[in-house]
Amino acid sequence: MPDDGPTPLTGRRLLVGVTGGIAAYKAALLVRLLVGDGADVHVVLSRGARAFVGPTTFEGLTGNAVRSEAWEDVPDATHVELGRTADAVVVYPATAHTLAKLAHGFADDLLTTTALAATGPLVLAPAMHAEMWEHPATRANVDVLVARGADVVGPATGPLMGGDRGVGRVVEPETVRDHLVTLLAPGADRTPAAVPGPLSDVRLLVTAGGTREALDPVRFLGNRSSGRMGFAVAEAAAERGADVVLIAAPTDLPTPAGVRRVDVVSARDLDAAVRAHEGAVDAVVMAAAVADFRPEDTLPTKWRRTDGPPTVRLVANPDVLAGVVERRGAAPRPVVVGFAAQTGDLEAAAAAKLADKGVDLLVANDVAAAGIGFESAENAVLVLHRDGARRDVPRAAKRLVADVVVDELHTALRRTAGAQDGTGA
Ligand SMILES: Cc1cc2nc3c(=O)[nH]c(=O)nc-3n(C[C@H](O)[C@H](O)[C@H](O)COP(=O)(O)O)c2cc1C
Protein backbone atom coordinates (compact mmCIF):
# COMPACT_ATOMS: atom_id res chain seq x y z
CA MET A 1 0.00 0.00 0.00
CA PRO A 2 1.36 3.44 -0.87
CA ASP A 3 2.14 5.70 2.11
CA ASP A 4 0.02 8.62 0.85
CA GLY A 5 -2.32 7.31 -1.83
CA PRO A 6 -1.46 6.15 -5.35
CA THR A 7 1.19 7.88 -7.47
CA PRO A 8 2.48 7.12 -11.00
CA LEU A 9 4.89 4.68 -9.29
CA THR A 10 2.19 2.63 -7.60
CA GLY A 11 2.27 -0.96 -8.89
CA ARG A 12 5.29 -0.26 -11.10
CA ARG A 13 8.21 -2.66 -11.19
CA LEU A 14 11.42 -0.72 -10.63
CA LEU A 15 14.94 -2.06 -10.74
CA VAL A 16 17.37 -0.09 -8.58
CA GLY A 17 21.04 -0.77 -9.30
CA VAL A 18 23.41 0.34 -6.55
CA THR A 19 27.11 0.71 -7.41
CA GLY A 20 30.28 1.13 -5.40
CA GLY A 21 30.45 4.75 -4.30
CA ILE A 22 30.38 6.30 -0.89
CA ALA A 23 26.84 7.53 -1.66
CA ALA A 24 25.57 3.93 -1.80
CA TYR A 25 24.07 4.37 1.67
CA LYS A 26 21.61 6.90 0.20
CA ALA A 27 20.17 4.19 -2.04
CA ALA A 28 18.36 2.79 0.99
CA LEU A 29 16.51 6.10 1.34
CA LEU A 30 15.61 6.10 -2.36
CA VAL A 31 14.34 2.52 -2.13
CA ARG A 32 12.27 3.42 0.93
CA LEU A 33 10.68 6.34 -0.97
CA LEU A 34 9.84 4.13 -3.96
CA VAL A 35 8.40 1.39 -1.77
CA GLY A 36 6.41 4.12 -0.01
CA ASP A 37 4.92 5.01 -3.41
CA GLY A 38 3.73 1.43 -3.77
CA ALA A 39 6.36 0.35 -6.32
CA ASP A 40 7.60 -3.24 -6.54
CA VAL A 41 11.31 -2.53 -6.10
CA HIS A 42 14.09 -4.99 -6.97
CA VAL A 43 17.61 -4.11 -5.91
CA VAL A 44 20.77 -5.29 -7.62
CA LEU A 45 24.10 -4.53 -5.95
CA SER A 46 27.30 -4.31 -7.97
CA ARG A 47 30.35 -6.03 -6.53
CA GLY A 48 31.65 -2.56 -5.66
CA ALA A 49 28.42 -1.68 -3.86
CA ARG A 50 28.81 -4.71 -1.57
CA ALA A 51 31.93 -3.07 -0.14
CA PHE A 52 29.71 -0.20 1.06
CA VAL A 53 26.25 -1.62 1.79
CA GLY A 54 24.80 -5.09 2.40
CA PRO A 55 21.76 -6.85 0.93
CA THR A 56 19.87 -7.25 4.21
CA THR A 57 18.69 -3.63 4.41
CA PHE A 58 17.36 -3.72 0.85
CA GLU A 59 15.73 -7.13 1.25
CA GLY A 60 14.04 -5.88 4.42
CA LEU A 61 12.82 -2.69 2.70
CA THR A 62 11.59 -4.32 -0.53
CA GLY A 63 10.64 -7.85 0.47
CA ASN A 64 12.53 -9.03 -2.64
CA ALA A 65 15.80 -10.96 -2.90
CA VAL A 66 18.89 -8.86 -3.62
CA ARG A 67 21.31 -10.24 -6.17
CA SER A 68 24.62 -9.26 -7.75
CA GLU A 69 25.68 -11.94 -10.20
CA ALA A 70 24.10 -13.22 -13.40
CA TRP A 71 24.89 -16.81 -12.45
CA GLU A 72 22.65 -16.78 -9.38
CA ASP A 73 19.20 -18.31 -10.06
CA VAL A 74 20.20 -19.61 -13.48
CA PRO A 75 16.94 -21.56 -14.17
CA ASP A 76 14.92 -18.34 -13.73
CA ALA A 77 17.18 -16.39 -16.15
CA THR A 78 16.92 -13.53 -13.64
CA HIS A 79 19.03 -11.17 -15.73
CA VAL A 80 16.65 -11.27 -18.68
CA GLU A 81 13.47 -11.45 -16.66
CA LEU A 82 14.36 -8.52 -14.39
CA GLY A 83 15.34 -6.32 -17.32
CA ARG A 84 12.38 -7.17 -19.52
CA THR A 85 9.79 -6.66 -16.84
CA ALA A 86 11.14 -3.49 -15.23
CA ASP A 87 9.18 -0.30 -15.94
CA ALA A 88 12.43 1.59 -15.36
CA VAL A 89 16.02 0.83 -14.38
CA VAL A 90 17.61 3.33 -11.98
CA VAL A 91 21.28 3.31 -11.09
CA TYR A 92 21.80 5.18 -7.82
CA PRO A 93 24.57 6.07 -7.27
CA ALA A 94 26.20 5.42 -10.65
CA THR A 95 30.00 5.13 -10.46
CA ALA A 96 32.34 6.16 -13.26
CA HIS A 97 33.12 2.47 -13.69
CA THR A 98 29.49 1.43 -14.17
CA LEU A 99 28.82 4.38 -16.52
CA ALA A 100 31.76 3.17 -18.63
CA LYS A 101 30.45 -0.40 -18.65
CA LEU A 102 26.93 0.70 -19.58
CA ALA A 103 28.21 2.99 -22.34
CA HIS A 104 30.17 0.14 -23.91
CA GLY A 105 27.67 -2.64 -23.38
CA PHE A 106 29.74 -4.67 -20.91
CA ALA A 107 27.73 -7.34 -19.11
CA ASP A 108 29.93 -8.83 -16.42
CA ASP A 109 27.53 -8.64 -13.49
CA LEU A 110 23.78 -8.81 -12.93
CA LEU A 111 23.22 -5.03 -13.12
CA THR A 112 24.94 -4.47 -16.47
CA THR A 113 23.53 -7.69 -17.96
CA THR A 114 20.04 -6.67 -16.88
CA ALA A 115 20.50 -3.16 -18.29
CA LEU A 116 21.19 -4.72 -21.70
CA ALA A 117 18.01 -6.77 -21.48
CA ALA A 118 15.92 -3.81 -20.30
CA THR A 119 13.42 -2.19 -22.61
CA GLY A 120 12.19 0.64 -20.35
CA PRO A 121 13.87 3.94 -19.47
CA LEU A 122 17.31 3.99 -17.88
CA VAL A 123 17.89 6.67 -15.21
CA LEU A 124 21.42 7.29 -14.02
CA ALA A 125 22.44 9.34 -10.97
CA PRO A 126 26.21 9.75 -11.23
CA ALA A 127 28.34 10.25 -8.12
CA MET A 128 32.09 10.67 -8.07
CA HIS A 129 34.86 13.18 -7.47
CA ALA A 130 34.78 16.26 -9.69
CA GLU A 131 37.98 15.19 -11.48
CA MET A 132 36.43 11.82 -12.38
CA TRP A 133 33.21 13.46 -13.57
CA GLU A 134 35.11 15.94 -15.73
CA HIS A 135 37.52 13.40 -17.17
CA PRO A 136 37.07 13.18 -20.96
CA ALA A 137 36.47 9.42 -20.64
CA THR A 138 33.51 9.96 -18.31
CA ARG A 139 32.20 12.87 -20.40
CA ALA A 140 32.33 10.69 -23.51
CA ASN A 141 30.60 7.78 -21.76
CA VAL A 142 27.83 10.05 -20.49
CA ASP A 143 27.38 11.53 -23.98
CA VAL A 144 27.00 8.04 -25.43
CA LEU A 145 24.44 7.07 -22.81
CA VAL A 146 22.43 10.29 -23.22
CA ALA A 147 22.50 9.97 -27.00
CA ARG A 148 21.08 6.48 -26.53
CA GLY A 149 18.21 7.90 -24.49
CA ALA A 150 19.36 7.48 -20.88
CA ASP A 151 18.28 10.16 -18.38
CA VAL A 152 21.27 11.45 -16.44
CA VAL A 153 20.11 13.17 -13.25
CA GLY A 154 22.81 15.29 -11.65
CA PRO A 155 25.41 15.19 -10.33
CA ALA A 156 24.96 18.09 -7.94
CA THR A 157 27.60 20.45 -6.61
CA GLY A 158 28.55 20.32 -2.93
CA PRO A 159 30.69 18.51 -0.37
CA LEU A 160 32.42 15.36 -1.66
CA MET A 161 34.26 12.56 0.11
CA GLY A 162 37.51 13.44 1.92
CA GLY A 163 36.56 17.06 2.67
CA ASP A 164 36.55 18.09 -1.01
CA ARG A 165 33.86 20.20 -2.67
CA GLY A 166 32.72 20.35 -6.25
CA VAL A 167 30.52 18.79 -8.89
CA GLY A 168 30.01 15.05 -8.46
CA ARG A 169 27.70 14.73 -5.49
CA VAL A 170 24.79 12.37 -6.06
CA VAL A 171 21.42 14.11 -6.28
CA GLU A 172 19.10 13.58 -3.32
CA PRO A 173 16.81 10.49 -3.35
CA GLU A 174 13.75 12.78 -3.61
CA THR A 175 15.08 14.23 -6.89
CA VAL A 176 15.30 10.77 -8.46
CA ARG A 177 11.91 9.77 -7.10
CA ASP A 178 10.36 12.98 -8.56
CA HIS A 179 12.12 12.27 -11.85
CA LEU A 180 10.59 8.79 -11.95
CA VAL A 181 7.14 10.15 -11.12
CA THR A 182 7.38 12.52 -14.12
CA LEU A 183 8.86 9.84 -16.33
CA LEU A 184 6.23 7.21 -15.57
CA ALA A 185 3.19 9.49 -15.33
CA PRO A 186 0.44 8.39 -17.73
CA GLY A 187 1.00 10.00 -21.14
CA ALA A 188 4.37 11.41 -20.03
CA ASP A 189 6.54 13.08 -22.63
CA ARG A 190 9.90 11.26 -22.60
CA THR A 191 11.99 14.28 -23.66
CA PRO A 192 14.48 15.51 -21.02
CA ALA A 193 12.93 19.00 -21.05
CA ALA A 194 9.70 17.45 -19.74
CA VAL A 195 11.38 16.85 -16.38
CA PRO A 196 11.01 20.13 -14.51
CA GLY A 197 14.10 22.01 -13.35
CA PRO A 198 14.54 25.53 -11.93
CA LEU A 199 15.03 26.92 -15.47
CA SER A 200 12.41 24.78 -17.19
CA ASP A 201 10.54 27.85 -18.45
CA VAL A 202 13.71 29.56 -19.75
CA ARG A 203 14.82 29.58 -23.39
CA LEU A 204 18.50 30.33 -23.71
CA LEU A 205 20.88 31.12 -26.56
CA VAL A 206 24.59 30.49 -25.87
CA THR A 207 27.47 31.22 -28.23
CA ALA A 208 30.82 29.46 -27.76
CA GLY A 209 34.21 28.92 -29.36
CA GLY A 210 36.46 31.08 -31.49
CA THR A 211 35.39 32.21 -34.95
CA ARG A 212 37.60 31.69 -38.00
CA GLU A 213 38.09 34.26 -40.76
CA ALA A 214 39.26 32.68 -44.01
CA LEU A 215 42.36 34.02 -45.75
CA ASP A 216 42.28 31.39 -48.50
CA PRO A 217 40.76 27.90 -48.76
CA VAL A 218 43.21 26.45 -46.19
CA ARG A 219 44.22 29.31 -43.89
CA PHE A 220 42.30 31.44 -41.46
CA LEU A 221 42.71 34.08 -38.77
CA GLY A 222 41.53 32.55 -35.51
CA ASN A 223 41.89 32.87 -31.76
CA ARG A 224 42.70 30.65 -28.80
CA SER A 225 39.17 30.17 -27.45
CA SER A 226 38.48 26.44 -26.86
CA GLY A 227 34.70 26.84 -26.46
CA ARG A 228 34.78 25.02 -23.11
CA MET A 229 33.33 27.88 -21.07
CA GLY A 230 30.32 28.39 -23.34
CA PHE A 231 29.72 24.64 -23.64
CA ALA A 232 29.85 24.36 -19.84
CA VAL A 233 27.27 27.16 -19.50
CA ALA A 234 25.01 25.45 -22.05
CA GLU A 235 25.35 22.15 -20.18
CA ALA A 236 24.73 23.69 -16.75
CA ALA A 237 21.61 25.50 -18.01
CA ALA A 238 20.24 22.43 -19.80
CA GLU A 239 20.69 20.36 -16.65
CA ARG A 240 18.52 22.88 -14.81
CA GLY A 241 15.82 22.37 -17.42
CA ALA A 242 16.47 25.33 -19.77
CA ASP A 243 15.74 24.94 -23.48
CA VAL A 244 19.21 25.71 -24.87
CA VAL A 245 20.40 26.52 -28.38
CA LEU A 246 24.19 26.53 -28.61
CA ILE A 247 25.82 28.38 -31.50
CA ALA A 248 29.25 26.80 -31.75
CA ALA A 249 32.27 28.15 -33.61
CA PRO A 250 34.69 25.35 -34.63
CA THR A 251 35.60 23.05 -31.72
CA ASP A 252 35.90 19.29 -31.12
CA LEU A 253 33.79 19.43 -27.97
CA PRO A 254 30.80 17.06 -27.78
CA THR A 255 27.34 18.62 -27.67
CA PRO A 256 26.05 18.72 -24.08
CA ALA A 257 23.03 16.51 -23.38
CA GLY A 258 19.67 17.99 -24.32
CA VAL A 259 21.21 21.00 -26.10
CA ARG A 260 20.42 21.95 -29.72
CA ARG A 261 23.63 22.89 -31.53
CA VAL A 262 24.12 25.17 -34.53
CA ASP A 263 27.64 25.09 -36.02
CA VAL A 264 29.12 28.26 -37.49
CA VAL A 265 32.57 29.26 -38.73
CA SER A 266 33.00 33.02 -39.16
CA ALA A 267 31.86 36.06 -37.18
CA ARG A 268 29.34 36.87 -39.87
CA ASP A 269 27.91 33.30 -39.72
CA LEU A 270 27.65 33.66 -35.95
CA ASP A 271 25.96 37.04 -36.28
CA ALA A 272 23.39 35.59 -38.68
CA ALA A 273 22.69 32.61 -36.37
CA VAL A 274 22.26 34.92 -33.35
CA ARG A 275 19.84 37.16 -35.27
CA ALA A 276 17.84 34.07 -36.28
CA HIS A 277 17.37 32.91 -32.67
CA GLU A 278 17.50 36.00 -30.41
CA GLY A 279 13.83 36.90 -30.80
CA ALA A 280 12.69 33.57 -29.37
CA VAL A 281 14.80 33.43 -26.20
CA ASP A 282 14.77 34.83 -22.67
CA ALA A 283 18.52 35.27 -22.44
CA VAL A 284 21.58 35.39 -24.68
CA VAL A 285 24.96 34.32 -23.27
CA MET A 286 27.73 35.54 -25.54
CA ALA A 287 30.71 33.37 -24.55
CA ALA A 288 32.12 33.04 -28.08
CA ALA A 289 35.37 34.81 -28.95
CA VAL A 290 34.25 36.64 -32.08
CA ALA A 291 36.92 38.04 -34.40
CA ASP A 292 36.79 41.84 -34.49
CA PHE A 293 38.32 41.91 -37.96
CA ARG A 294 38.39 39.73 -41.08
CA PRO A 295 40.42 39.81 -44.26
CA GLU A 296 38.79 42.12 -46.77
CA ASP A 297 39.16 39.46 -49.46
CA THR A 298 39.27 35.68 -49.17
CA LEU A 299 41.50 34.30 -51.90
CA PRO A 300 39.73 31.69 -54.04
CA THR A 301 42.85 29.51 -54.34
CA LYS A 302 45.66 28.68 -51.92
CA TRP A 303 48.32 31.39 -51.64
CA ARG A 304 51.65 29.73 -52.52
CA ARG A 305 55.11 30.40 -51.09
CA THR A 306 56.27 31.35 -54.57
CA ASP A 307 53.64 34.11 -54.66
CA GLY A 308 55.67 35.88 -51.95
CA PRO A 309 54.26 37.20 -48.63
CA PRO A 310 50.67 38.40 -49.14
CA THR A 311 49.45 41.79 -48.02
CA VAL A 312 46.25 41.30 -46.01
CA ARG A 313 43.91 44.20 -45.47
CA LEU A 314 41.49 43.74 -42.59
CA VAL A 315 37.98 45.14 -42.27
CA ALA A 316 35.71 45.27 -39.21
CA ASN A 317 33.28 42.45 -38.42
CA PRO A 318 29.85 43.15 -36.97
CA ASP A 319 29.87 43.68 -33.18
CA VAL A 320 27.51 40.78 -32.41
CA LEU A 321 27.04 41.61 -28.71
CA ALA A 322 26.34 45.30 -29.37
CA GLY A 323 23.86 44.26 -32.07
CA VAL A 324 21.86 42.09 -29.65
CA VAL A 325 21.70 44.92 -27.09
CA GLU A 326 20.75 47.47 -29.74
CA ARG A 327 17.96 45.39 -31.26
CA ARG A 328 16.56 44.62 -27.80
CA GLY A 329 16.32 48.34 -27.03
CA ALA A 330 14.33 49.03 -23.85
CA ALA A 331 12.63 45.61 -23.77
CA PRO A 332 13.38 43.46 -20.69
CA ARG A 333 14.15 40.39 -22.83
CA PRO A 334 16.45 38.90 -23.83
CA VAL A 335 18.67 39.37 -20.80
CA VAL A 336 22.16 39.73 -22.27
CA VAL A 337 25.30 38.22 -20.71
CA GLY A 338 28.66 39.34 -22.10
CA PHE A 339 32.02 37.69 -21.57
CA ALA A 340 35.21 39.75 -21.46
CA ALA A 341 38.69 38.32 -21.82
CA GLN A 342 40.84 40.99 -20.20
CA THR A 343 44.43 41.63 -19.30
CA GLY A 344 45.53 44.14 -16.65
CA ASP A 345 43.11 45.70 -14.14
CA LEU A 346 40.25 43.18 -14.39
CA GLU A 347 37.72 45.07 -12.28
CA ALA A 348 38.14 48.42 -14.01
CA ALA A 349 38.08 46.84 -17.46
CA ALA A 350 35.00 44.76 -16.58
CA ALA A 351 33.07 47.75 -15.21
CA ALA A 352 33.98 49.79 -18.30
CA LYS A 353 32.86 47.04 -20.67
CA LEU A 354 29.62 46.51 -18.74
CA ALA A 355 28.71 50.18 -19.16
CA ASP A 356 30.04 50.42 -22.69
CA LYS A 357 28.19 47.37 -24.05
CA GLY A 358 24.95 47.90 -22.14
CA VAL A 359 24.73 44.23 -21.09
CA ASP A 360 22.87 42.98 -17.98
CA LEU A 361 25.65 40.74 -16.74
CA LEU A 362 29.34 40.77 -17.54
CA VAL A 363 31.61 37.80 -16.86
CA ALA A 364 35.24 38.90 -16.95
CA ASN A 365 38.35 36.78 -16.74
CA ASP A 366 42.03 37.59 -16.76
CA VAL A 367 43.44 35.76 -19.77
CA ALA A 368 47.01 36.76 -18.85
CA ALA A 369 46.88 34.73 -15.60
CA ALA A 370 48.62 31.33 -15.81
CA GLY A 371 46.49 28.17 -16.07
CA ILE A 372 43.09 29.79 -16.54
CA GLY A 373 41.02 31.14 -19.39
CA PHE A 374 41.79 30.21 -22.98
CA GLU A 375 42.56 26.55 -23.79
CA SER A 376 42.52 25.53 -20.13
CA ALA A 377 40.10 23.42 -18.10
CA GLU A 378 39.84 26.03 -15.35
CA ASN A 379 38.76 29.60 -15.03
CA ALA A 380 38.44 32.34 -12.41
CA VAL A 381 35.98 35.11 -13.11
CA LEU A 382 34.36 38.26 -11.83
CA VAL A 383 30.61 38.51 -12.49
CA LEU A 384 29.19 42.05 -12.50
CA HIS A 385 25.46 42.83 -12.66
CA ARG A 386 24.16 46.04 -14.21
CA ASP A 387 22.65 47.05 -10.86
CA GLY A 388 26.08 46.91 -9.19
CA ALA A 389 25.86 43.44 -7.61
CA ARG A 390 29.03 41.39 -8.06
CA ARG A 391 30.35 37.90 -7.48
CA ASP A 392 33.98 36.75 -7.46
CA VAL A 393 34.42 33.16 -8.57
CA PRO A 394 37.85 31.87 -7.53
CA ARG A 395 39.80 29.48 -9.72
CA ALA A 396 37.79 26.32 -10.40
CA ALA A 397 36.88 23.88 -13.18
CA LYS A 398 34.98 25.64 -15.97
CA ARG A 399 31.91 23.57 -15.28
CA LEU A 400 31.83 24.84 -11.67
CA VAL A 401 32.31 28.41 -12.87
CA ALA A 402 29.48 27.79 -15.36
CA ASP A 403 27.19 26.69 -12.50
CA VAL A 404 27.78 30.06 -10.81
CA VAL A 405 27.28 32.00 -14.05
CA VAL A 406 23.96 30.20 -14.61
CA ASP A 407 22.93 30.94 -11.00
CA GLU A 408 23.71 34.63 -11.56
CA LEU A 409 21.80 34.60 -14.84
CA HIS A 410 18.84 33.04 -13.02
CA THR A 411 18.99 35.94 -10.52
CA ALA A 412 19.09 38.47 -13.37
CA LEU A 413 16.10 36.79 -15.05
CA ARG A 414 14.13 36.86 -11.82
CA ARG A 415 14.97 40.54 -11.36
CA THR A 416 13.78 41.49 -14.81
CA ALA A 417 10.65 39.32 -14.40
CA GLY A 418 9.97 41.32 -11.23
CA ALA A 419 10.53 44.57 -13.14
CA GLN A 420 8.07 43.42 -15.79
CA ASP A 421 5.23 42.58 -13.42
CA GLY A 422 5.96 45.48 -11.12
CA THR A 423 6.63 43.41 -8.00
CA GLY A 424 10.34 44.25 -7.93
CA ALA A 425 10.93 40.79 -6.45
C1 LIG B 1 36.02 4.70 -0.30
C2 LIG B 1 35.75 4.65 -1.78
C3 LIG B 1 34.82 5.49 -2.31
C4 LIG B 1 34.56 5.45 -3.69
N1 LIG B 1 33.64 6.32 -4.19
C5 LIG B 1 33.42 6.32 -5.52
C6 LIG B 1 32.45 7.21 -6.09
O1 LIG B 1 31.80 7.98 -5.38
N2 LIG B 1 32.27 7.19 -7.42
C7 LIG B 1 32.98 6.35 -8.24
O2 LIG B 1 32.78 6.42 -9.46
N3 LIG B 1 33.87 5.48 -7.74
C8 LIG B 1 34.11 5.43 -6.41
N4 LIG B 1 35.01 4.56 -5.88
C9 LIG B 1 35.68 3.61 -6.80
C10 LIG B 1 34.76 2.45 -7.13
O3 LIG B 1 34.37 1.78 -5.95
C11 LIG B 1 35.47 1.49 -8.10
O4 LIG B 1 35.69 2.14 -9.35
C12 LIG B 1 34.68 0.21 -8.33
O5 LIG B 1 35.38 -0.57 -9.25
C13 LIG B 1 33.30 0.51 -8.85
O6 LIG B 1 32.66 -0.70 -9.22
P1 LIG B 1 31.11 -0.78 -9.57
O7 LIG B 1 30.81 0.36 -10.49
O8 LIG B 1 30.94 -2.10 -10.23
O9 LIG B 1 30.39 -0.67 -8.28
C14 LIG B 1 35.28 4.56 -4.52
C15 LIG B 1 36.20 3.68 -3.95
C16 LIG B 1 36.44 3.73 -2.61
C17 LIG B 1 37.45 2.79 -2.04
PDBQT file of the ligand as one rigid body, heavy atoms in Angstrom, charges set to zero:
ROOT
HETATM    1  C1  LIG A 501      36.019   4.701  -0.301  1.00  0.00    +0.000 C 
HETATM    2  C2  LIG A 501      35.754   4.651  -1.778  1.00  0.00    +0.000 A 
HETATM    3  C3  LIG A 501      34.820   5.492  -2.311  1.00  0.00    +0.000 A 
HETATM    4  C4  LIG A 501      34.563   5.448  -3.687  1.00  0.00    +0.000 A 
HETATM    5  N1  LIG A 501      33.640   6.320  -4.190  1.00  0.00    +0.000 NA
HETATM    6  C5  LIG A 501      33.418   6.322  -5.521  1.00  0.00    +0.000 A 
HETATM    7  C6  LIG A 501      32.453   7.208  -6.086  1.00  0.00    +0.000 A 
HETATM    8  O1  LIG A 501      31.798   7.982  -5.383  1.00  0.00    +0.000 OA
HETATM    9  N2  LIG A 501      32.273   7.190  -7.418  1.00  0.00    +0.000 N 
HETATM   10  C7  LIG A 501      32.977   6.347  -8.245  1.00  0.00    +0.000 A 
HETATM   11  O2  LIG A 501      32.784   6.421  -9.461  1.00  0.00    +0.000 OA
HETATM   12  N3  LIG A 501      33.872   5.480  -7.735  1.00  0.00    +0.000 NA
HETATM   13  C8  LIG A 501      34.106   5.428  -6.411  1.00  0.00    +0.000 A 
HETATM   14  N4  LIG A 501      35.012   4.556  -5.882  1.00  0.00    +0.000 N 
HETATM   15  C9  LIG A 501      35.678   3.610  -6.795  1.00  0.00    +0.000 C 
HETATM   16  C10 LIG A 501      34.757   2.453  -7.133  1.00  0.00    +0.000 C 
HETATM   17  O3  LIG A 501      34.368   1.777  -5.947  1.00  0.00    +0.000 OA
HETATM   18  C11 LIG A 501      35.468   1.487  -8.104  1.00  0.00    +0.000 C 
HETATM   19  O4  LIG A 501      35.694   2.137  -9.346  1.00  0.00    +0.000 OA
HETATM   20  C12 LIG A 501      34.678   0.212  -8.326  1.00  0.00    +0.000 C 
HETATM   21  O5  LIG A 501      35.385  -0.572  -9.253  1.00  0.00    +0.000 OA
HETATM   22  C13 LIG A 501      33.297   0.507  -8.851  1.00  0.00    +0.000 C 
HETATM   23  O6  LIG A 501      32.663  -0.704  -9.220  1.00  0.00    +0.000 OA
HETATM   24  P1  LIG A 501      31.112  -0.777  -9.566  1.00  0.00    +0.000 P 
HETATM   25  O7  LIG A 501      30.805   0.362 -10.487  1.00  0.00    +0.000 OA
HETATM   26  O8  LIG A 501      30.937  -2.098 -10.225  1.00  0.00    +0.000 OA
HETATM   27  O9  LIG A 501      30.390  -0.671  -8.275  1.00  0.00    +0.000 OA
HETATM   28  C14 LIG A 501      35.277   4.558  -4.520  1.00  0.00    +0.000 A 
HETATM   29  C15 LIG A 501      36.201   3.681  -3.945  1.00  0.00    +0.000 A 
HETATM   30  C16 LIG A 501      36.443   3.727  -2.607  1.00  0.00    +0.000 A 
HETATM   31  C17 LIG A 501      37.453   2.788  -2.036  1.00  0.00    +0.000 C 
ENDROOT
TORSDOF 0
